[in-house]
Structures are given as structure tokens and as C-alpha cells.
Amino acid sequence: MSATFIGVGGIIALFVLVALHLPLAFAMIVVGIVAFALQTDWGPALTFLASEPSQVLGSTDIAAVPLFLMMGAFVNVSGFSKDLYTAAAALLGHRRGGLAYATIGGSAAFGAICGSSPATVATFTRVALPEMLQRNYSPAFSGATIAAGGALKALIPPSLSMILYCVVARTYIFDVFIAAVIPALITILANIAAIALVVRWNPSIAPVSEQVSRQEKLMALWRAAPAILLIGVIFVGLYSGIFTVSEAASVAAVVSFGFALMRRTITINNFVTGMRDKALTAGMIYFVLIGSSVFTYFISLAKVPEQLIAFLGHLDLPPVGIIVLMLGGYLVLGAVFDELAAMIVTLPFALPVIVHFGYDPVWWAIINVIIVELGLVIPPIGLVILILHAMRPDIPLRRLYRNIIPFVVADLLVLALLTAFPSLALWLPAMLRG
């Protein structure tokens, strides 16, 4: 069999296995080893079962993942989500749609110290949704706002999606974190603009609340001060160069544990439960990275990137046309497959295409993360929508999908803006390097 036939067959086999709900990591390992063996021999192929786990487990870059997950566990038991939301609601709640703005802002802030989009959505469904419903906000609009706010986590450092991209693409994590700053701000503003337009079009879905007193605002800010301090420790430490990413994760985990102890919210039971859940998540991530490493060897040997570049070259499209074509493919994959699966599986052959056509891997990291963010809310999967519906089945799934459309449009506009002007993502890293 030719390398081309094995390459195409291996990719098709992988997508079939994923569609059949075989765990992604296992599917990549099986396809990678079998396809590599068909091109060489079973001996070299089976050595991946020893070499790749050793390489992944020994990576210092990936060590930040369990540390940030640990920080998220301590943050969850500290009540920081409620504090951040209460502070944002106190400042913005008196405006039309103010609680929706507060949900976006609170989710973005909480996402920076949580480490997980599903966890952010699950937390704000418990914290923000009752407050919004109590003030007669539309249930479907409220749920869609929470889902959109939770999906923002993917674009706000420290983002697990960014870390996984950098590990697979062998890109410097700090550069990607820096590059995400301006796109994250643009995305937050785009979501806020979407809310403003929706509540202006239909004011009844977001009634105006009474303005709280200045003293209540100060009390809410004081209560949220530890969470704000933790966010400051992470961002100042990272962006000033005081910490590496792994050191920032270590410090953040220790500080968040200290706050949980000070607040006396941590118990033996929730400590053990949190550590167990985060250990399972970290194990899954490590397993996926091992599978990705094995799969990448097969992709390289089959020369899939070179063949894909040759095929795209025959289309006679400008580079931006190639990018638009690839983004369309990612949106289709994101609507059918798990968002991280779509990113990790395609990266070994998509990234060489991006580099060949003159684009920066750091810029593509931001584009990929926005695709991940869209995959979290786009039907028919939309993981965070499904999580919210599972927690609140009284809100019809169809209405949630309908109300998420303005936020999806906002993200698509951001994606188009960053595609047309890559410098929006690359300007800040270039300035800091200069």
C-alpha cells in the first residue's frame, strides 16, 4: 500500500472511531501504531507504547495542566464565583441587561482562575441563573448568556486549550498567552455588544433592576478582593516575567488553597472529591497527548501535510482563501466532534499548511482557540449548552440554541476580524520581544 493510501485511510479510520464514541486517545494510539506499522514494521511501531508516555509524562510544559486544575478545585470551594458575580452585578445590575453583562464579566474573571469552561458554566448556572430569574430575566436568554460567558474561558489565559495546542504544536506557551490578550478583550466586547443589541431589540427579556447603594457596592468589591488578588497574582506574575507558566500555576494553586483555608470552606470530603475529579481530568489530558504524539509520527511518515499543501496549491486560491476554507472545515468538525478532539486531531497536518502559506503558529493558536470556543456553543453538540440543559431541564434546549445565536455571530465576527488582521494577535508578543 502507498503512503498516500495509508495516510488517507488512517485519517478516515480515526474520524470513524471518534464518531463511534471510542475514546479519542485510544483511537489515535490504535490508528497511529497500526498505520505506522503498515509503512515500516511492528517492532518500531510498538516502541511508541514506551517512548511516548515517557516523553509526555516528563514534559515540564504539561506540568502546568494538573496545577491549574488543582487551583480550579480550590477556587470552586472558596466561593469565588459568587463573589465575582455579586461584585459585577452590584456595579452593572441597574442597567438594562446589566445582569447579563455581569455574567459575561464574572465568567471571564472566574474563567481566569477556574481552568475549565464546563466548570465555569456549571458554577454560574448555580450562582447567576437564580439571580437573573428572580429579576424576571428570560430563562433562555439567561442560560445562553451563561453558556457564552463560560465558553470565553477557552480564550482567557491560563487556558487549557492554549496549553494543549502549544504542547502538540511545540510552540512557546508564554507567546500564545500574550497573543491572547487583545483577542480576548475584543471577544468580551463583542459578547457585550451582542447583549446590548438583543436587549435593545427586546427589552422585556432583561428588565432593569434597582441600583444598589454605594456601601453595598464597596462591600461586594471587598468580598471579591481575594478572587481579584488571585487573578492579579496570575496575570502580573505571568506577563511581567516573574513566573514561568508552571511557576505561575504552582503559586496560584498554593494561593487558592490558602484562601480556601482562610475561608474555612475546604473540608476533607470536598478536598478528596476535588482532587479525585481533577486527577481524572489530568489523566485524560495526558492520555490524549500521548495519543496525539503517536498519531503525529504516522502523519509525518505518510507525508500527509506535504500532500495536503500540494492539493491546496492546485486550488489556485490566495492564502486568505485557504484559511477561510480551513476555518469552514473546522466549524463543521466543531459542530459534530468534541471541540478539543477536532483541534488535536487536525493540528499535525493543519499547522504545516498554515506555516507554508506564511502565517504564524502563534496566530493560528488564537484562531484554533476561538474555534474551540465556538464548538462549545454551536449546535448540535455545544457541550456547555448541554451541561446547562442537564442542570436546568426546565429551559428547553431548542430555545437555548436559538438564544445563543447572537453570541455565535459575535464570535464569528471576531474570527473574521482576526483572520483579516493577524496583527491584532501578533502585535503584543512582537512588541514585548522588541
C-alpha positions, 0 to 999 in steps of 0.5 A, spaced: 500 500 500 502 507 498 503 512 503 498 516 500 493 510 501 495 509 508 495 516 510 488 517 507 485 511 510 488 512 517 485 519 517 478 516 515 479 510 520 480 515 526 474 520 524 470 513 524 472 511 531 471 518 534 464 518 531 463 511 534 464 514 541 471 510 542 475 514 546 479 519 542 486 517 545 485 510 544 483 511 537 489 515 535 494 510 539 490 504 535 490 508 528 497 511 529 501 504 531 497 500 526 498 505 520 505 506 522 506 499 522 503 498 515 509 503 512 515 500 516 514 494 521 511 492 528 517 492 532 518 500 531 511 501 531 510 498 538 516 502 541 511 508 541 507 504 547 514 506 551 517 512 548 511 516 548 508 516 555 515 517 557 516 523 553 509 526 555 509 524 562 516 528 563 514 534 559 515 540 564 510 544 559 504 539 561 506 540 568 502 546 568 495 542 566 494 538 573 496 545 577 491 549 574 486 544 575 488 543 582 487 551 583 480 550 579 478 545 585 480 550 590 477 556 587 470 552 586 470 551 594 472 558 596 466 561 593 469 565 588 464 565 583 459 568 587 463 573 589 465 575 582 458 575 580 455 579 586 461 584 585 459 585 577 452 585 578 452 590 584 456 595 579 452 593 572 445 590 575 441 597 574 442 597 567 438 594 562 441 587 561 446 589 566 445 582 569 447 579 563 453 583 562 455 581 569 455 574 567 459 575 561 464 579 566 464 574 572 465 568 567 471 571 564 474 573 571 472 566 574 474 563 567 481 566 569 482 562 575 477 556 574 481 552 568 475 549 565 469 552 561 464 546 563 466 548 570 465 555 569 458 554 566 456 549 571 458 554 577 454 560 574 448 556 572 448 555 580 450 562 582 447 567 576 441 563 573 437 564 580 439 571 580 437 573 573 430 569 574 428 572 580 429 579 576 424 576 571 430 575 566 428 570 560 430 563 562 433 562 555 436 568 554 439 567 561 442 560 560 445 562 553 448 568 556 451 563 561 453 558 556 457 564 552 460 567 558 463 560 560 465 558 553 470 565 553 474 561 558 477 557 552 480 564 550 482 567 557 489 565 559 491 560 563 487 556 558 487 549 557 486 549 550 492 554 549 496 549 553 494 543 549 495 546 542 502 549 544 504 542 547 502 538 540 504 544 536 511 545 540 510 552 540 512 557 546 506 557 551 508 564 554 507 567 546 500 564 545 498 567 552 500 574 550 497 573 543 491 572 547 490 578 550 487 583 545 483 577 542 480 576 548 478 583 550 475 584 543 471 577 544 468 580 551 466 586 547 463 583 542 459 578 547 457 585 550 455 588 544 451 582 542 447 583 549 446 590 548 443 589 541 438 583 543 436 587 549 435 593 545 431 589 540 427 586 546 427 589 552 422 585 556 427 579 556 432 583 561 428 588 565 432 593 569 433 592 576 434 597 582 441 600 583 444 598 589 447 603 594 454 605 594 456 601 601 453 595 598 457 596 592 464 597 596 462 591 600 461 586 594 468 589 591 471 587 598 468 580 598 471 579 591 478 582 593 481 575 594 478 572 587 481 579 584 488 578 588 488 571 585 487 573 578 492 579 579 497 574 582 496 570 575 496 575 570 502 580 573 506 574 575 505 571 568 506 577 563 511 581 567 516 575 567 516 573 574 513 566 573 514 561 568 507 558 566 508 552 571 511 557 576 505 561 575 500 555 576 504 552 582 503 559 586 496 560 584 494 553 586 498 554 593 494 561 593 487 558 592 488 553 597 490 558 602 484 562 601 480 556 601 483 555 608 482 562 610 475 561 608 474 555 612 470 552 606 475 546 604 473 540 608 476 533 607 470 530 603 470 536 598 478 536 598 478 528 596 472 529 591 476 535 588 482 532 587 479 525 585 475 529 579 481 533 577 486 527 577 481 524 572 481 530 568 489 530 568 489 523 566 485 524 560 489 530 558 495 526 558 492 520 555 490 524 549 497 527 548 500 521 548 495 519 543 496 525 539 504 524 539 503 517 536 498 519 531 503 525 529 509 520 527 504 516 522 502 523 519 509 525 518 511 518 515 505 518 510 507 525 508 500 527 509 501 535 510 506 535 504 500 532 500 495 536 503 499 543 501 500 540 494 492 539 493 491 546 496 496 549 491 492 546 485 486 550 488 489 556 485 486 560 491 490 566 495 492 564 502 486 568 505 482 563 501 485 557 504 484 559 511 477 561 510 476 554 507 480 551 513 476 555 518 469 552 514 472 545 515 473 546 522 466 549 524 463 543 521 468 538 525 466 543 531 459 542 530 459 534 530 466 532 534 468 534 541 471 541 540 478 539 543 478 532 539 477 536 532 483 541 534 488 535 536 486 531 531 487 536 525 493 540 528 499 535 525 497 536 518 493 543 519 499 547 522 504 545 516 499 548 511 498 554 515 506 555 516 507 554 508 502 559 506 506 564 511 502 565 517 504 564 524 503 558 529 502 563 534 496 566 530 493 560 528 493 558 536 488 564 537 484 562 531 484 554 533 482 557 540 476 561 538 474 555 534 474 551 540 470 556 543 465 556 538 464 548 538 462 549 545 456 553 543 454 551 536 449 546 535 448 540 535 453 538 540 455 545 544 457 541 550 456 547 555 449 548 552 448 541 554 451 541 561 446 547 562 440 543 559 442 537 564 442 542 570 436 546 568 431 541 564 426 546 565 429 551 559 428 547 553 434 546 549 431 548 542 430 555 545 437 555 548 440 554 541 436 559 538 438 564 544 445 563 543 445 565 536 447 572 537 453 570 541 455 565 535 455 571 530 459 575 535 464 570 535 464 569 528 465 576 527 471 576 531 474 570 527 473 574 521 476 580 524 482 576 526 483 572 520 483 579 516 488 582 521 493 577 524 496 583 527 491 584 532 494 577 535 501 578 533 502 585 535 503 584 543 508 578 543 512 582 537 512 588 541 514 585 548 520 581 544 522 588 541 
